[in-house]
């Protein structure tokens, strides 16, 4: 791996987070995924970075790269209470296979859930609020104490992610997208080269996997995420919406 020099940007109050992200992109925007992970976790934000993973359709590649760099890196997994059983089983399988030592399963606040979604039908009447209660709020709690987080988003996934950069500024933290410029071919080649297991629902027509009520099969020729919230004017769960509102933004 190329030896990288650290940059003392992460706590410069005068630079500003957006300028910090821009500087990081200018200096390191062409790094490959493994080096980007190593730089983030080992030099820029040691002890202050985490990976947020859905353990979804193509999550295994980034999880594998993280395991090669630092198996002790915290991995935050959001269990919404509405996930496929296959996803929960896949999480356990990959955790053991990759030797990940700090996978943190985060769930919605029970009192908040009982108040907002007592009949488990909020996804039908207000899917944005459902995602906010089940994903965004738990993630905000889980990220306290971290200055940066890594995501598995890729530019090819949909139009909203087409301009995705390696580093972003959002919510008082730096967000890092090591696989931003990877293609489907790249992901499959990496998984095959390292013998990584596929999420069991991919073979059944689910290239993007979220909660059971809001995930459907995708037809040939559709965007990878076309099966998420099908028929609704909604393309994201909410944890990445602020970045995409700025034109860049699992």
C-alpha positions as CSV (number, residue, x, y, z in Angstrom):
1,X,0.0,0.0,0.0
2,X,1.2,3.5,-0.8
3,X,2.4,5.2,2.3
4,X,0.3,8.3,3.0
5,X,1.1,11.3,5.1
6,X,-1.6,12.4,7.6
7,X,-3.3,15.8,7.3
8,X,-4.3,17.6,10.5
9,X,-7.6,18.8,9.1
10,X,-10.2,17.0,11.1
11,X,-10.3,19.4,14.0
12,X,-9.5,22.8,12.4
13,X,-12.4,25.0,13.4
14,X,-11.4,27.7,10.9
15,X,-11.3,25.5,7.8
16,X,-14.9,24.5,8.0
17,X,-16.2,21.0,7.2
18,X,-17.1,21.7,3.5
19,X,-13.7,23.2,2.9
20,X,-12.1,20.2,4.7
21,X,-14.0,17.8,2.4
22,X,-13.0,19.8,-0.7
23,X,-9.3,19.7,0.5
24,X,-9.4,16.0,1.1
25,X,-10.9,15.4,-2.3
26,X,-8.3,17.6,-4.0
27,X,-5.4,15.7,-2.2
28,X,-6.8,12.2,-2.0
29,X,-9.8,12.0,-4.3
30,X,-8.0,9.5,-6.6
31,X,-7.1,7.0,-3.9
32,X,-8.2,3.4,-4.4
33,X,-10.7,2.1,-2.0
34,X,-8.3,0.2,0.4
35,X,-6.0,3.2,0.7
36,X,-9.0,5.5,1.3
37,X,-10.1,3.3,4.2
38,X,-6.6,3.1,5.6
39,X,-6.2,6.9,5.4
40,X,-9.6,7.6,7.0
41,X,-9.4,5.1,9.8
42,X,-5.6,5.1,10.5
43,X,-4.4,8.6,9.9
44,X,-7.1,11.2,9.5
45,X,-9.6,10.0,12.1
46,X,-7.9,7.3,14.2
47,X,-10.4,6.0,16.7
48,X,-13.1,8.4,15.4
49,X,-14.2,6.6,12.2
50,X,-16.9,3.9,11.7
51,X,-18.3,2.0,8.8
52,X,-22.1,2.1,8.4
53,X,-23.2,-1.1,6.6
54,X,-26.6,-2.5,5.7
55,X,-25.1,-5.9,5.1
56,X,-27.1,-5.7,1.9
57,X,-26.8,-6.8,-1.7
58,X,-23.2,-5.6,-2.4
59,X,-22.1,-4.8,1.2
60,X,-19.6,-7.7,1.3
61,X,-17.0,-5.9,-0.8
62,X,-16.6,-2.9,1.5
63,X,-16.8,-5.1,4.5
64,X,-14.0,-7.3,3.1
65,X,-11.8,-4.3,2.4
66,X,-12.3,-3.0,5.9
67,X,-11.5,-6.4,7.3
68,X,-8.2,-6.3,5.4
69,X,-7.3,-2.8,6.8
70,X,-8.6,-3.0,10.4
71,X,-11.0,-5.8,11.6
72,X,-11.5,-3.8,14.8
73,X,-13.1,-0.8,13.0
74,X,-16.6,-0.2,14.4
75,X,-19.3,-1.4,12.0
76,X,-22.7,0.1,12.6
77,X,-25.7,-2.0,11.4
78,X,-29.2,-0.5,11.6
79,X,-31.8,-3.2,12.5
80,X,-35.0,-1.4,11.7
81,X,-37.2,-4.2,12.9
82,X,-38.5,-4.8,9.4
83,X,-35.5,-6.4,7.7
84,X,-35.5,-9.6,5.7
85,X,-34.5,-12.6,7.8
86,X,-31.9,-13.3,5.1
87,X,-30.2,-10.0,5.9
88,X,-29.9,-10.8,9.6
89,X,-28.5,-14.2,8.8
90,X,-26.1,-12.7,6.2
91,X,-24.8,-10.2,8.8
92,X,-24.0,-13.0,11.2
93,X,-22.3,-15.0,8.5
94,X,-20.1,-12.1,7.2
95,X,-19.2,-11.0,10.7
96,X,-17.8,-14.5,11.4
97,X,-16.3,-15.0,8.0
98,X,-14.4,-11.7,7.9
99,X,-13.4,-11.7,11.6
100,X,-15.1,-8.4,12.3
101,X,-14.7,-7.7,16.0
102,X,-17.0,-4.6,16.6
103,X,-20.3,-4.9,14.7
104,X,-22.8,-2.8,16.5
105,X,-26.4,-3.5,15.9
106,X,-28.5,-0.4,16.5
107,X,-32.3,-0.5,16.8
108,X,-35.1,2.2,17.0
109,X,-36.0,3.6,20.4
110,X,-38.9,1.4,21.6
111,X,-40.8,4.3,23.1
112,X,-40.4,6.4,19.9
113,X,-41.5,3.4,17.8
114,X,-44.5,2.7,19.9
115,X,-45.6,6.4,19.6
116,X,-44.9,6.8,15.9
117,X,-45.7,3.4,14.5
118,X,-47.9,1.5,17.0
119,X,-49.5,-0.7,14.3
120,X,-46.4,-1.2,12.2
121,X,-48.1,0.4,9.2
122,X,-46.3,3.8,9.1
123,X,-44.5,2.7,5.9
124,X,-47.8,2.9,4.1
125,X,-49.0,6.3,5.3
126,X,-45.7,8.2,5.9
127,X,-42.7,6.3,4.6
128,X,-40.3,9.2,5.2
129,X,-41.2,9.3,8.9
130,X,-41.0,5.6,9.1
131,X,-37.4,5.7,7.7
132,X,-36.6,8.6,10.0
133,X,-37.7,6.8,13.1
134,X,-36.3,3.4,12.2
135,X,-33.0,4.5,10.5
136,X,-32.1,8.1,10.7
137,X,-32.6,8.7,14.5
138,X,-30.9,5.4,15.5
139,X,-27.9,6.3,13.2
140,X,-27.6,9.8,14.7
141,X,-27.3,8.2,18.1
142,X,-24.9,5.6,17.0
143,X,-22.6,8.1,15.3
144,X,-22.1,10.2,18.5
145,X,-18.4,10.3,19.2
146,X,-17.3,9.7,15.6
147,X,-15.9,12.4,13.3
148,X,-16.2,10.4,10.1
149,X,-18.1,7.5,8.7
150,X,-17.7,5.3,5.7
151,X,-20.5,4.3,3.3
152,X,-20.9,1.8,0.5
153,X,-22.6,4.2,-2.0
154,X,-21.6,4.0,-5.7
155,X,-22.2,6.4,-8.5
156,X,-23.9,3.8,-10.8
157,X,-26.7,3.1,-8.3
158,X,-29.0,5.9,-9.4
159,X,-29.0,9.4,-10.9
160,X,-28.9,11.0,-7.4
161,X,-25.5,9.4,-6.8
162,X,-24.0,10.0,-10.2
163,X,-21.7,12.9,-8.9
164,X,-20.6,11.2,-5.7
165,X,-17.2,12.2,-4.5
166,X,-14.9,10.3,-2.2
167,X,-15.2,12.8,0.7
168,X,-18.3,14.7,1.7
169,X,-19.3,17.0,4.6
170,X,-22.5,16.3,6.3
171,X,-24.1,16.6,9.8
172,X,-20.9,17.8,11.4
173,X,-18.9,14.9,10.1
174,X,-16.9,13.8,7.1
175,X,-18.5,11.0,5.1
176,X,-16.3,8.8,3.0
177,X,-17.4,6.8,0.0
178,X,-14.5,4.4,-0.9
179,X,-16.4,2.6,-3.6
180,X,-17.8,5.7,-5.3
181,X,-16.3,5.0,-8.7
182,X,-16.7,1.2,-8.6
183,X,-18.9,-0.5,-11.2
184,X,-21.0,-3.6,-11.0
185,X,-18.3,-5.4,-12.9
186,X,-15.7,-4.2,-10.3
187,X,-17.8,-5.4,-7.4
188,X,-18.5,-8.8,-8.9
189,X,-14.8,-9.3,-9.9
190,X,-13.6,-8.5,-6.4
191,X,-16.2,-10.8,-4.8
192,X,-15.3,-13.7,-7.1
193,X,-11.6,-13.2,-6.7
194,X,-11.8,-13.4,-2.9
195,X,-14.6,-16.0,-2.8
196,X,-17.0,-13.7,-1.0
197,X,-20.6,-15.0,-0.5
198,X,-23.5,-13.2,-2.1
199,X,-26.5,-12.0,-0.2
200,X,-29.1,-14.8,-0.7
201,X,-31.7,-12.4,-2.1
202,X,-29.6,-11.1,-5.0
203,X,-30.2,-14.3,-7.0
204,X,-33.9,-13.8,-6.5
205,X,-33.9,-10.4,-8.2
206,X,-33.1,-8.0,-5.4
207,X,-30.0,-6.0,-6.3
208,X,-30.8,-3.5,-3.6
209,X,-32.2,-4.6,-0.3
210,X,-33.9,-2.7,2.5
211,X,-36.9,-3.3,4.7
212,X,-39.4,-6.0,3.6
213,X,-42.4,-3.8,3.0
214,X,-40.5,-1.3,0.8
215,X,-38.3,-3.6,-1.3
216,X,-39.4,-5.3,-4.5
217,X,-37.7,-7.2,-7.3
218,X,-36.0,-5.2,-10.1
219,X,-36.5,-5.9,-13.7
220,X,-33.7,-6.1,-16.3
221,X,-32.7,-2.6,-17.4
222,X,-34.0,-0.8,-14.3
223,X,-31.8,1.1,-11.9
224,X,-30.3,-1.0,-9.2
225,X,-32.4,0.8,-6.6
226,X,-35.7,0.8,-8.6
227,X,-37.2,-1.8,-6.3
228,X,-36.9,0.5,-3.3
229,X,-40.1,2.4,-2.4
230,X,-41.5,1.4,-5.8
231,X,-44.3,3.8,-7.0
232,X,-43.4,6.5,-4.5
233,X,-41.5,9.8,-5.1
234,X,-38.8,8.5,-2.8
235,X,-35.3,7.1,-3.6
236,X,-33.5,7.3,-0.2
237,X,-34.2,6.2,3.3
238,X,-33.0,9.6,4.7
239,X,-29.6,8.9,6.1
240,X,-28.0,10.3,2.9
241,X,-30.6,12.9,1.8
242,X,-28.8,16.0,3.1
243,X,-25.8,15.3,0.9
244,X,-27.9,14.6,-2.1
245,X,-29.8,17.8,-1.6
246,X,-26.5,19.5,-2.2
247,X,-26.0,17.6,-5.5
248,X,-23.7,14.8,-4.4
249,X,-25.2,12.3,-2.1
250,X,-26.7,3.2,1.0
